[in-house]
């Protein structure tokens, strides 16, 4: 179950309600226990002779589902088809389902889900050691009880195992690449019936995920001449400003361009962002690249009326976008910035009223939208120190990141 706060919790605890004196009948030969999408091959053949390695297989299936959004054999529709897939088909490739996943994680997952249980990791500790490079900032080992440390078939050596026989150790002084591909933290139960309900917390992500959204239409790029010549845009400048925060782990930054053909909702949703930073006029400027409206301050009343109608339509598209993403990803907040294409935007009362109108349309967005004014009006830009300071302050507050003085103390 994925909670509104973005936490993943194990809720399938059916075996926990079975009386102790009845369990002997549940594991007799020929009876299958478990959720079919996550059952180890040997569990399908004879549940009375499984050991903790079956739970490691199930954990691998669960991890695959968490990372890709689909169970391993989701294409198989019937009980018999899923069972045959677990028994005889190769485990699906993580790289094909998630191209930006590290090669090392593919190797770990392959070993967790080997058809032959003797080829799998033997204990939860081995799984922990293998996953630690991908679990930034998480001390996983203390979460595995001592009772689960010993292999069912042999006593495991006290050294950390290699992920695969083919994987060479890192050269001296070589740092492993920092993963930027994971999307969430997982709370996964490791074999409750066998391990006594041990829980392994996998912090499978780096810093918060931030989507930077804007347009490359001329009116939507600040420092137009300089950035256009450099092949940059507002999102490029914002990315530089946030990278200079020097956070450890760093923010996971993704850029998304908006144009007339763009339908960014699903792509942004798939990233499960903690924060979306978006130019309020992102959907307006691609339209105006064709209509060529002047700035409102230079329009006559008739032109201004037409402009307001077009801008309102583009603003509605922005609001619908936020409503869609916000209703599907419960933790996403939105930092909406502008320097004043809408001349009312610099007015605090107007921004507050705009925010309330959005929340009335999409109640799920309540307290999740932060309007931001770019200092300096039409001369303002993300290259200027005051703008960068406002941006960073907002991001730090929204994501509850350490303040600069706290970062300096920690470093």
For each residue, the residues with C-beta under 8 A, 3 or more apart:
1: 8 9 10 11
2: 6 7 8
3: 6 7 8 9 330
4: 330 331
5: 330 331
6: 2 3 184 185 272 330 331
7: 2 3 185 187
8: 1 2 3 66 184 185 186 187 188
9: 1 3 187
10: 1 13 187 188 189 192 199
11: 1
12: 35
13: 10 16 17 192
14: 17 18
15: 18 26 33 192 193
16: 13 192 197
17: 13 14
18: 14 15 22 23 26
19: 22 23
20: 23
21: 24
22: 18 19 25 26
23: 18 19 20 26 27
24: 21 27 28
25: 22 28
26: 15 18 22 23 31 33
27: 23 24 31 33 47 48
28: 24 25 31 48
29: 46 48
30: 46
31: 26 27 28 47 48
32: 39 43 44 47
33: 15 26 27 43 47
34: 38 39 43 47 58
35: 12 38 39
36: 39 79 82 83 86
37: 61 65 71 72 73 74 82
38: 34 35 57 58 61 62 71
39: 32 34 35 36 43 44 54 57 58 83 86
40: 43 44 50 53 54 55 57 58 86 117
41: 44 45 57 86 87 115 117
42: 45 46 49 50 54 117
43: 32 33 34 39 40 47 50 54 57
44: 32 39 40 41 83 86 87
45: 41 42 87
46: 29 30 42 49 50
47: 27 31 32 33 34 43 50
48: 27 28 29 31
49: 42 46
50: 40 42 43 46 47 53 54
51: 54 117 152 153 194
52: 55 56 122 123 124 148 152 191 194 195
53: 40 50 56 57 117 120 121 122 152
54: 39 40 42 43 50 51 57 58 117 191
55: 40 52 58 59 190 191 194 195
56: 52 53 59 60 112 120 121 124 127 190 191
57: 38 39 40 41 43 53 54 60 61 112 113 114 117 120
58: 34 38 39 40 54 55 61 62 191
59: 55 56 62 63 112 127 188 190 191 200
60: 56 57 63 64 91 109 112 113
61: 37 38 57 58 64 65 71 72 113
62: 38 58 59 65 66 188
63: 59 60 66 67 109 112 186 188 202
64: 60 61 67 68 71 72 91 92 94 97 109 113
65: 37 61 62 68 69 70 71 72
66: 8 62 63 184 186 188 204
67: 63 64 94 97 98 101 182 183 204
68: 64 65 94 97 98
69: 65 270
70: 65 74 97
71: 37 38 61 64 65 74
72: 37 61 64 65 85 91 92 113
73: 37 76 81 82 85 86 89 92
74: 37 70 71
75:
76: 73 81 82 84 85
77: 81
78: 81 82
79: 36 82 83
80: 83 84
81: 73 76 77 78 84 85
82: 36 37 73 76 78 79 85 86
83: 36 39 44 79 80 86 87
84: 76 80 81 87 88 89
85: 72 73 76 81 82 88 89
86: 36 39 40 41 44 73 82 83 89
87: 41 44 45 83 84 115
88: 84 85
89: 73 84 85 86
90:
91: 60 64 72 109 110 113 114 115
92: 64 72 73 96 97
93: 96 97 106
94: 64 67 68 97 98 101 105 106 109
95: 98 99 101 103 106
96: 92 93 99
97: 64 67 68 70 92 93 94
98: 67 68 94 95 101 181
99: 95 96
100: 180 181
101: 67 94 95 98 105 106 181
102: 105 106 134 177 179 181
103: 95 106 107
104: 107 108 133 134 163 167 176
105: 94 101 102 108 109 134 179
106: 93 94 95 101 102 103 109 110
107: 103 104 110 111 163 164 167
108: 104 105 111 112 127 130 131 134 163
109: 60 63 64 91 94 105 106 112 113
110: 91 106 107 113 114 164
111: 107 108 114 119 120 121 130 163 164
112: 56 57 59 60 63 108 109 120 121 127
113: 57 60 61 64 72 91 109 110 120
114: 57 91 110 111 117 119 120
115: 41 87 91 119
116: 119 120
117: 40 41 42 51 53 54 57 114 120
118: 153
119: 111 114 115 116
120: 53 56 57 111 112 113 114 116 117
121: 53 56 111 112 126 127 130 161
122: 52 53 126 151 152 153 154 156
123: 52 126 127 144 148 149 150 151 156
124: 52 56 127 128 144 148 149 190 191 195 198 200
125: 128 129 141 144 148 149 156
126: 121 122 123 129 130 156 161
127: 56 59 108 112 121 123 124 130 131 190 200
128: 124 125 131 132 140 141 143 144 200
129: 125 126 132 141 160 161
130: 108 111 121 126 127 133 161 163
131: 108 127 128 134 135 140 202
132: 128 129 135 138 140 141
133: 104 130 176
134: 102 104 105 108 131 179 182 204
135: 131 132 138 140 202 203 204
136: 178 179 203 205 206 249
137: 203 249
138: 132 135 201 202 203
139: 142 143
140: 128 131 132 135 143 144 200 201 202
141: 125 128 129 132 144
142: 139
143: 128 139 140 198 199 200 201
144: 123 124 125 128 140 141 148 149 190 198 200
145: 148 149 195 196 198
146: 149
147: 195 196
148: 52 123 124 125 144 145 190 191 194 195 198
149: 123 124 125 144 145 146 156
150: 123 155 156
151: 122 123 154 155 156
152: 51 52 53 122
153: 51 118 122
154: 122 151
155: 150 151
156: 122 123 125 126 149 150 151 161
157: 161
158:
159:
160: 129
161: 121 126 129 130 156 157
162: 165 167 169
163: 104 107 108 111 130 167
164: 107 110 111 167
165: 162
166:
167: 104 107 162 163 164
168:
169: 162
170: 174 175 176
171: 174
172:
173:
174: 170 171
175: 170
176: 104 133 170
177: 102
178: 136 206 249 250
179: 102 105 134 136 182 206
180: 100 206 252
181: 98 100 101 102
182: 67 134 179 204 205 206
183: 67 205 209 271 272
184: 6 8 66 204 205 272
185: 6 7 8 201 202 203 204 205
186: 8 63 66 201 202 204
187: 7 8 9 10 199 201 202
188: 8 10 59 62 63 66 199 200 201 202
189: 10 192 197 198 199 200
190: 55 56 59 124 127 144 148 195 198 199 200
191: 52 54 55 56 58 59 124 148 194 195 198
192: 10 13 15 16 189 195 196 197 198
193: 15
194: 51 52 55 148 191
195: 52 55 124 145 147 148 190 191 192 198
196: 145 147 192
197: 16 189 192
198: 124 143 144 145 148 189 190 191 192 195
199: 10 143 187 188 189 190
200: 59 124 127 128 140 143 144 188 189 190
201: 138 140 143 185 186 187 188
202: 63 131 135 138 140 185 186 187 188
203: 135 136 137 138 185
204: 66 67 134 135 182 184 185 186
205: 136 182 183 184 185 209 252
206: 136 178 179 180 182 249 250 252
207: 247 249 250 251 252
208: 251 252 274 275 399 401
209: 183 205 251 252 254 271 272 273 274 275
210: 242 251 252 253 254 273 274 275 276 277 395 399
211: 254 255 256 268 271 273 275 276 277 278
212: 234 235 238 239 253 254 255 256 277
213: 235 255 256 257 258 264 268 276 277 278 279 282
214: 220 221 233 234 235 238 257 258 278 279 282
215: 220 221 233 257 258 259 279 281 282 283 285 286
216: 220 221 233 257 259
217: 220 221 259 285 286 288 289
218: 221 224 228 285 289
219: 281 285 288 289 341
220: 214 215 216 217 233 234 279 281 282 284 285 286
221: 214 215 216 217 218 224 227 228 233 234
222: 227 234 237 339 374 380 381 382 383
223: 226 227 237 381 382 383
224: 218 221 227 228
225: 228 229
226: 223 229 230 383
227: 221 222 223 224 230 232 233 234 236 237
228: 218 221 224 225 231 232
229: 225 226
230: 226 227
231: 228
232: 227 228 236 237
233: 214 215 216 220 221 227 236 237 257
234: 212 214 220 221 222 227 237 238 279 382
235: 212 213 214 238 239 255 256 257
236: 227 232 233 239 240 255
237: 222 223 227 232 233 234 240 241 381 382 383
238: 212 214 234 235 241 242 277 382 391
239: 212 235 236 242 243 253 255
240: 236 237 243 244 382
241: 237 238 244 382 388 391 392
242: 210 238 239 245 251 253 391 392 395
243: 239 240 246 250 251 253
244: 240 241 388
245: 242 251 392 395 396 401 407
246: 243 407 411
247: 207 250 251 401 402 407
248:
249: 136 137 178 206 207
250: 178 206 207 243 247
251: 207 208 209 210 242 243 245 247 395 399
252: 180 205 206 207 208 209 210
253: 210 212 239 242 243
254: 209 210 211 212 271 273
255: 211 212 213 235 236 239
256: 211 212 213 235 264 267 268
257: 213 214 215 216 233 235 262
258: 213 214 215 262 264 282 283 286
259: 215 216 217 262 286
260: 286 287
261:
262: 257 258 259
263: 266
264: 213 256 258 267 268 321
265: 268 269 321 324 325
266: 263 269 270
267: 256 264 270 271
268: 211 213 256 264 265 271 273 276 321 325
269: 265 266 272 324 325 328 329
270: 69 266 267
271: 183 209 211 254 267 268
272: 6 183 184 209 269 329 331 332
273: 209 210 211 254 268 276 325 329 332
274: 208 209 210 331 332 333 399
275: 208 209 210 211 332 333 334 335 395 398 399
276: 210 211 213 268 273 322 325 332 333 334 335
277: 210 211 212 213 238 335 337 391 395
278: 211 213 214 282 318 322 334 335 336 337
279: 213 214 215 220 234 282 285 336 337 338
280: 315 318 336 337 338 341 342 345 371
281: 215 219 220 284 285 311 314 338 341 342
282: 213 214 215 220 258 278 279 285 318
283: 215 258 286 287 314 315 317 318 321
284: 220 281 287 288 310 311 314 315 341
285: 215 217 218 219 220 279 281 282 288 289 341
286: 215 217 220 258 259 260 283 289 290
287: 260 283 284 290 291 310 314
288: 217 219 284 285 291 292 293 310
289: 217 218 219 285 286 292
290: 286 287
291: 287 288 310
292: 288 289
293: 288 299 303 306 307 310
294: 298 299 303
295: 298 299 341 378
296: 299 304 307 341 342 343
297: 343
298: 294 295
299: 293 294 295 296 303 304 307
300: 303 304
301: 304 305
302: 305 306
303: 293 294 299 300 306 307
304: 296 299 300 301 307 308
305: 301 302 308 309
306: 293 302 303 309 310
307: 293 296 299 303 304 310 311
308: 304 305 311 312
309: 305 306 312 313
310: 284 287 288 291 293 306 307 313 314
311: 281 284 307 308 314 315 341 342
312: 308 309 315 316
313: 309 310 316 317
314: 281 283 284 287 310 311 317 318
315: 280 283 284 311 312 318 319 342
316: 312 313 319 320
317: 283 313 314 320 321
318: 278 280 282 283 314 315 321 322 336
319: 315 316 322 323 358 361 362
320: 316 317 323 324
321: 264 265 268 283 317 318 324 325
322: 276 278 318 319 325 326 334 358 362 365 369
323: 319 320 326 327 358 361 362 364 365
324: 265 269 320 321 327 328
325: 265 268 269 273 276 321 322 328 329 332
326: 322 323 329 332 334 362 364 365 368
327: 323 324 362 364
328: 269 324 325
329: 269 272 273 325 326 332
330: 3 4 5 6
331: 4 5 6 272 274
332: 272 273 274 275 276 325 326 329 368
333: 274 275 276 368 369 370 398
334: 275 276 278 322 326 365 368 369 370
335: 275 276 277 278 370 372 394 395 398
336: 278 279 280 318 369 370 371 372
337: 277 278 279 280 371 372 373 374 391
338: 279 280 281 341 342 345 372 373 374
339: 222 345 373 374 376 377 378 380
340: 343 345 346 373 374 377 378
341: 219 280 281 284 285 295 296 311 338 345
342: 280 281 296 311 315 338 345
343: 296 297 340 346
344: 347 350
345: 280 338 339 340 341 342 350 351 371 373
346: 340 343 373 377
347: 344 350 351
348: 351 352
349: 352 353
350: 344 345 347 353 354
351: 345 347 348 354 355 371 373
352: 348 349 355 356 371
353: 349 350 356 357
354: 350 351 357 358 371
355: 351 352 358 359 369 371
356: 352 353 359 360
357: 353 354 360 361
358: 319 322 323 354 355 361 362 365 369
359: 355 356 362 363 365 366 369
360: 356 357 363
361: 319 323 357 358
362: 319 322 323 326 327 358 359 365
363: 359 360 366
364: 323 326 327 368
365: 322 323 326 334 358 359 362 368 369
366: 359 363
367:
368: 326 332 333 334 364 365
369: 322 333 334 336 355 358 359 365
370: 333 334 335 336 394 398
371: 280 336 337 345 351 352 354 355
372: 335 336 337 338 390 391 394
373: 337 338 339 340 345 346 351
374: 222 337 338 339 340 377 380 381 382 387 390
375: 380 384 386 387 390
376: 339 379 380 381 384 386 387
377: 339 340 346 374 380
378: 295 339 340
379: 376
380: 222 339 374 375 376 377 384 386 387
381: 222 223 237 374 376 384 387
382: 222 223 234 237 238 240 241 374 387 388 391
383: 222 223 226 237 387
384: 375 376 380 381 387 388
385: 388 389
386: 375 376 380 389 390
387: 374 375 376 380 381 382 383 384 390 391
388: 241 244 382 384 385 391 392
389: 385 386 392 393
390: 372 374 375 386 387 393 394
391: 238 241 242 277 337 372 382 387 388 394 395
392: 241 242 245 388 389 395 396
393: 389 390 396 397
394: 335 370 372 390 391 397 398
395: 210 242 245 251 275 277 335 391 392 398 399 401
396: 245 392 393 399 400 401 402 403 404
397: 393 394 400
398: 275 333 335 370 394 395
399: 208 210 251 274 275 395 396
400: 396 397
401: 208 245 247 395 396
402: 247 396 406 407 410
403: 396 406 407
404: 396 407 408
405: 408 409
406: 402 403 409 410
407: 245 246 247 402 403 404 410 411
408: 404 405 411
409: 405 406
410: 402 406 407
411: 246 407 408
